[in-house]
Amino acid sequence: MPKATHLECSVCSLRYAADAANNLCTCGGPLLVRYDLDVVRYRWLRRDVPNGPSSMWRYAPVLPPAPANVVTLGEGWTPLIPTRRLGARIGAEALWVKDEGMNPTASFKARGLSCAVSMCVELGIRKVAIPSAGNAASAMAAYAAAAGIEAHIFMPHDVPQSNYIECKAYGAHVTLVDGLISDCGKIVAERGPAEGWFDVSTLKEPYRIEGKKTMGYEVAEQMGWELPDAIFYPTGGGVGMIGMWKAFDEMERLGWIGSRRPKMVAVQAEGCMPVVRAFEEQEPRSRFWDGAQTLASGLRVPKPLGDFLVLNAVRESGGTAIAVSDEEMLDWGAHLAADEGIFAAPEGAACVAAARKLIASGFLKPTDRIVLYNTGSGLKYLEAYSTRFPRSASSEQDKLGGLITPR
């Protein structure tokens, strides 16, 4: 089965060899993986897809690594859950949640890092580094451990405790930084060449987006190869939305879906909304968001490298960009859990709040088929939810987590 044919710059369209270990184009633009889809469509038929594994690797013919190099922990093929009670609460008659919290390391980041680390194995890379707001670090640490690759992680000092502990448990070298993910990225960029690290930052290599695009293939397959009317996606770095938009283009060229696209809705936090501001100001790129702050750590990205690709997808689809408050995230996270039994990350809960607003405003009709992406498990954000559901320890026997002093 044919694999990637070349890498292509998303800005200047300059081509690179498919096996090049490039981070960015010489012009600074992110690279995208391209395939000979005219060949793929005659060797891989849509009816054969269900014969593949119940993971994102059911779409292996349009993923870059050779089978022998795949590093997998069972990522992908997450449930698409109809949410009728929640739908009734927000005025949506056909509402689904794509629950990415069911992935390994409990977030959608598993998809991108599985693919990226697999390509590191294929290209002979032995050291990787990543700046992360939390969940990408956990995923990279896990997949690097599975591959026997050395992992170096730089995270803001106030990341959720779960992310820090996970990374340490997986054996990664972890540095907590007094700053934001952008400050972590500067450290990786400055130290990486001398240390021999391959930079796995968002869109600074071409393979994480390939893993993320499988969310687009999955939602199409799970909905009978008919795309929904709208997709809400929590947008920090934005790779998931960029990947899905790429997947829809590939599937159309394969003849698997028609030309109709869902309205893509980029959801951000009011305390960090560079893409929303750029969309509202009709700018092609975002500006750095000063003083970025939100309890949804995955949305605290002050200047996404792929902002122009996110904005393109939103505008070309007739979608929009919208921001919600931290309080709304916690409110709707609690409603989603109580109504449907889905304990979502604040980022996923933000999509519920955003959908409610856009239905109420008339941007979406109550009859529209709507898919919300929950990008991670609420269990990764217990510090955030503990402000809504406080619990105190009054004695030695009441220590949280059963950490009772041995007697």
N, C-alpha and C positions, 0 to 999 in steps of 0.2 A: 504494500500500500504506500503511495507517495506521501512524503512528509513536506515540511517547509521547503519552499523553493528559494526564498531570499528574505532579507530584512529590508524594510523601506521606511525612510524618514517620514514622519507625519507632517512635517513642515515643508521640506524642500523636495521630497520624493526621491532623494538619492538612495541608490541600492547598495546593499552589502551582502556578502556571502551568508548563506543560511547558518553556517556553523561558526560565524564570527563571534568572538566573546566581547562584543561591543556593549558599552553602557548607553551612550547617546551618539547621535549623528555629529559630525564635525560642526554643523551649524547650531548645535545645542538642542535640536528637536528630538523627542522620543521616537524610538524605532518600533515598528509594527511588523509582526510575522505575516508573511504572505504564502499562500499555497496555490498550486495549480488546480483550481476548483473544477475546471473543465474535465480534467482527468479523474478527480475524486468522484464526481457525480456519476460516472459510469462504473466505478468499482465499489462504491459504497452507497447502498440504497436506503432510503428512509425506512422501509419496512424491515430492514435488518438491524436497526438500532436497538430494539428491545432484546435482541440476542446478546448484547454486550453486558458487562458487569453492572451491578447496581451502585455505580459510583460515577464520578465525572469522566472516568476513562472509557465509558461506553462511547464517547466521542473522540477516541484516540486518533482516528484518521485525520482530524483537523487540530491535533495537538502536536507540538514539535518533537518531543523526545522519542527515541527508539524504545520499543517495549522493554528491552533488556535493561534500560537505564531508569525506568520509572520508579520513583520513591513514593509509595502510597501508604496511607493509614486508613483508607476507606472513605475519603472525602467526596462530597457531592451526592447527587440524587437525594436531596433533602426534600421533606414533605411540602406539598402545596396544600394548605389547609383552608377549607371553606369556613368562614367566620360569620355565621348568620346573626348571632346575638350582637356581636360588635358592629356588624353592618347595620342592623336596625338602630343601634345607638347613634351612629353617625349619619344615617340616612342613605346608606348604600345597599342596593338590593342584590348585588353580586360582588362580594368582597372576599378575597383570599389573602392569606399570609404565607409567603415563602419563608420557611423557618430555617435560616442558615445557622442558628444556634445549635443545630443537630450535627454539625460538622466536628471532626477531630479538633481539639483545643477550643471547641465551642464558639467558633466564629467562621465567617465566610473567608477569612484570610487563609484558611487551610487550602483552599483551591489554588490560589495564586502561588503560595509558597511550595506546594507539592510540585507544581509545574516548573517553577524556577529552580528549585533544588535538584529536580530530575535533570534539568539542562546543565546544571553545574557538574553533576556526575558525568554527563555525556561529554562535556567540554574539558574535563579533567581539572576543574577548579576545586581547591582544597580548603580555602578560607573564604568565608562570607561575612559581610557586615551589613547592618541595617539600623537606620534611625526609625523609631516607632513610637506611636502614641499608646501602644499597649498590645493589642491583639495580633498585629503582624509580627511583633517580636516573639510572642508565645508560639505562633505557628512556625516561624523560621527556626526557632530553637528545637522544636519537636522534629521537624523534617531533617534538619542538619544532624540531629542525634541519630535518626533512623538511617541516614546516609553515611555516617561516620565522618562528617565534615566539621571543621572548626567554625564556631559561630561567635561573632562579636556583636553585642547589642548595646545601643545607646537609647535611653528612654528618659523623658522628663521625670524629675524626682517624685512627682505627685501622681504617677500612674497608679491604677488600681492594684492593690496588693496581690490579687490573683495573678496578674501578668508577671510581676516581679518574681514571685515564688515559682511559677511555672518555668520561667526561663532559667532560674538557678537550678531547679530540679533536673532540667534537661541537660545540664552541664555546660550551658553557654557562659561566655565571659560577658558580664553585665556591668555597664556603667550608667549610673543615674546622673542626669545633667540638670543643673539649675537653669531651666529655660523651657522652651517649647520644642516641638518636633523639628522645627526649622533650625534651631540651635544644634540639635543632635545631628542633623544632616550636614551641617558645616564641619563638624568634627570628623564624621566619616569621610567626607570629601577631602579634608586636609590630611588625614592620617592614612587613608586607604592605600595610596600608591606606594608609600614607603613600607607599609606593613604587609603588602601583598594581598589585600582584601578585595574580593569582588563585591562591588556595591549593589545591593539588592533593594535600594530605595525605590519608592513608588515611581514607576515609569522611567527610572534610570537604567533599566534593563528591559528587554522586550518580552519576557516570558511570564511574569505574574499576570499580565493582562490576558494571556491565553488561558490560564486556569480560571480566571474570573469570568471569561466569556461563556463558560459552560453554564452559568446561571441563565443565560439567554436561550441556549439550546434546551435546557431542562424545562423552562416555563413553557416553551413552544410545544415540546413533546407532551408535557403533563396536561396541556389544555387542548390536546388533539390537533396540534399543528395549526392552531388559530390563535394569534396573539391577542392579548387583552386590549382594552381601550386605553388604559393608563397604567403606568408603572411608577410607583413612588420609591425613590432610592435615597438612603442617607448618604450625603456627599461630603466626605472629608477630602481624601486624595482623588476620589471620583473614578478610580480604576474599574469598579464594578459596572458603572453606567457606560463607560467607554467600551468595556469588553462586551456588554450586552448589545450595544449598538453595532459593534463589529460582527457579532454573531448573527444578528438579523440580516446584515448585508450578505454574509456567507451563505446563510440558509436560503435567501432569495436566489442567489446565483446557483445554488445546488438544485433549485426547483422545488424545495420543500415547503416554502411558504409564499404567499403573495406579496405584493409591494406595500400593503397597508402596514403602518407602524403604530405602535402605541404612543400616546403622549408620554414623554419622559419628564418626570417631575423630580428635580433636584431639591432635596430637603436639607437644610442647614440649621444651625443654632443661632439664636439672636446675638449671642456673645461672640460668634465667629462666622460671618456670612459673606466672605469675599465673592463667591460665585453669584449669590443672590444680588449683591450690589452691582456687579458687572452686568448681570442680566437686566436689572431695572434701568441701568444707565446706558444700555445698548452698546456696551463696550465688548471688543473681541476677547479681551483677557481681563483677569482680575488684578486688583492692587493688593499689596500686603495689608492684612487686617491687624492693626495695632491693638495690643491688649487683649488678645484672644483668650476667652474664658468660657467654659461650659463643662458641666458634669459629664457630658457625653464625650469621653476622651477621643473617640474616633472621629469626631467632628471638629476637633481643635487643630485644624490645619490652616494656618494663616495665609498661605499662598500655594495652592496646588500647582504642580508642574504641568499637569494635563488640563488646566482650567479651560483652555480654548477648545479642547475636544469635548468636554462636558457641555460647554455652551453651544457648540455645534449640534450635538445630539438633542439638546433641549429645544433649540430653535427650529431645527429641521423637522422635528416631530410635532411641532405645534404645542409643545409642553410649556412648562414654566419652572421657576425657581422660587422657593418660599422658605422662610425661617420661622421657627417656633421657639418658645421660651423653655428654660429648664423645668419650670413648674409644670408646663403642659406635658413635657416628656414623662415626668413622674406620674402625673394624673392619668394619662392615657396608657402608660405602662401598667398601672394598677387595674384599669378597666379591661385591658387586653387579657391580663392574667385571670381576673375574676370571671370574665365573660366566656373565655375560650380555653383556659388552661395553658396559655402560652406565656411564659415568663420571659419577656423580651428585654434586650439591651435598651438603654435610653435612646440610642440611635434608631432602633426599630420603632419604638414608641413614638418618636418624633413624626414618623410617617403617618401614624394614626391621626395625630393632631392636625397634620397638614391636609390629609384627605378630608377630614371633617370641615375644615375651613373652605376648601375648594369646592366641595359639594354645596355648602351653604351659600357660597358666592355665585353659584351658577356656572362656574368654569367647567365642572363636570356634572353630568346628569345622574340622578339616582339610579338609573337603569344601566349605566356604564359598567363594564366588567373591569374591576380594579384589582391590581396585585400590589400588595405592600411587601417590601423586603425587610425582614428583621435580620440584621446582619450578625447578631450574636446573642448569647444567652444572658439573661439578667443575672445569673449567678456570677458573672464576671464583674458585676457592678454593685456588690453588696454595700460598699461604702455610700454610694449614691442613694440607693433605696433605703438605707438605714435611717436617713433623715425623715422619711415618710413613715417608717415603721420602727421606731426606736425601741431598743431593748437594753436594759441595764443589768449589771451584775452587782448584787448587794452583799455577797459573801464569797468565801473561797469556793464553796460548793456550786455557786452560780456562775462561775467563770465561763465566758462565751466559748462555744466550741467544745465543751467538756474538758477543758484544760485544767483539771483538778490536780493540785499539788500532791505528789505521791506521799503516802504515809508509811 
